[in-house]
Amino acid sequence: MGNILKYPKKQLEKTLKGFVKNQNINSDDISDLVRLIKDFIYEFELKSEVEEEGKVSITTSKEEQAVIEKMLFAIDGSKTSLTYVFDGNITYTEI
């Protein structure tokens, strides 16, 4: 599978569309988006972590955030951001 962060643009787009195509997702439901993000992190062995206890939040790097948001964009073309999904509860790390 390799490191998705190093995929060439065309391979990344194809991979993201393939991942989203196999998901049953309601892009208007935040809990569906959180589940999708968690599945994506697991599937591609990213280092980002989603916390669901208390306030839903994510710990990620800027690089992984960009790839996750591209995956969200592949759902329906909407520009859904992690800031929206996690209500601004994002912690950045160096990964």
C-alpha positions in Angstrom: 0.0 0.0 0.0 2.8 2.4 0.8 2.6 5.8 2.4 -0.5 7.6 1.1 1.2 10.9 1.9 3.7 10.2 -0.9 1.3 9.1 -3.6 1.4 11.0 -6.9 -1.6 13.2 -7.4 -3.4 10.8 -9.9 -2.8 7.8 -7.7 -4.0 9.7 -4.6 -7.2 10.8 -6.4 -8.0 7.3 -7.6 -7.3 5.8 -4.1 -9.5 8.3 -2.4 -12.4 7.9 -4.8 -12.1 4.1 -4.4 -12.1 4.3 -0.6 -15.2 6.6 -0.6 -17.0 4.5 -3.2 -16.9 1.5 -0.8 -18.4 3.5 2.1 -22.1 4.0 3.0 -21.9 7.7 4.2 -24.4 10.5 4.8 -22.2 13.6 4.4 -24.7 15.6 6.5 -24.2 13.4 9.5 -21.2 14.4 11.7 -21.1 11.0 13.4 -20.9 9.3 9.9 -18.0 11.6 8.9 -16.2 10.9 12.2 -16.6 7.1 11.6 -15.4 7.5 8.0 -12.3 9.5 9.1 -11.5 6.8 11.7 -11.8 4.1 9.1 -9.6 6.1 6.7 -6.9 6.6 9.4 -7.0 2.8 10.1 -7.1 1.7 6.5 -4.1 3.8 5.5 -2.2 3.5 8.7 -2.1 7.2 9.4 -0.8 8.5 12.7 -3.7 10.8 13.4 -6.0 9.9 16.3 -9.7 10.6 16.9 -10.9 11.0 20.4 -14.6 10.4 21.0 -14.7 10.6 24.8 -16.1 14.0 25.9 -15.7 16.4 23.0 -14.9 14.8 19.7 -11.5 15.8 18.6 -8.6 14.9 16.4 -4.8 14.9 16.8 -3.1 15.1 13.4 -0.4 16.7 11.3 -0.9 19.3 8.6 0.1 16.7 6.0 -2.4 14.1 7.2 -5.1 16.8 7.6 -4.7 17.7 3.9 -5.1 14.1 2.8 -8.1 13.5 5.1 -9.8 16.6 3.8 -9.1 15.5 0.2 -10.9 12.2 1.0 -13.8 14.2 2.5 -14.0 16.2 -0.7 -14.2 13.0 -2.8 -17.5 12.1 -1.0 -19.7 14.6 -2.9 -17.5 17.5 -3.9 -18.2 19.5 -0.8 -15.4 21.2 0.9 -15.9 19.7 4.4 -13.0 20.5 6.6 -11.7 18.9 9.8 -12.4 22.2 11.6 -16.1 21.7 10.7 -16.3 18.0 11.6 -14.5 18.4 14.9 -15.9 21.8 15.7 -12.4 23.3 15.8 -11.1 20.7 18.3 -7.9 19.9 16.4 -4.5 19.4 17.9 -1.5 19.5 15.6 1.6 17.3 16.0 4.7 16.7 14.0 4.3 13.2 12.6 
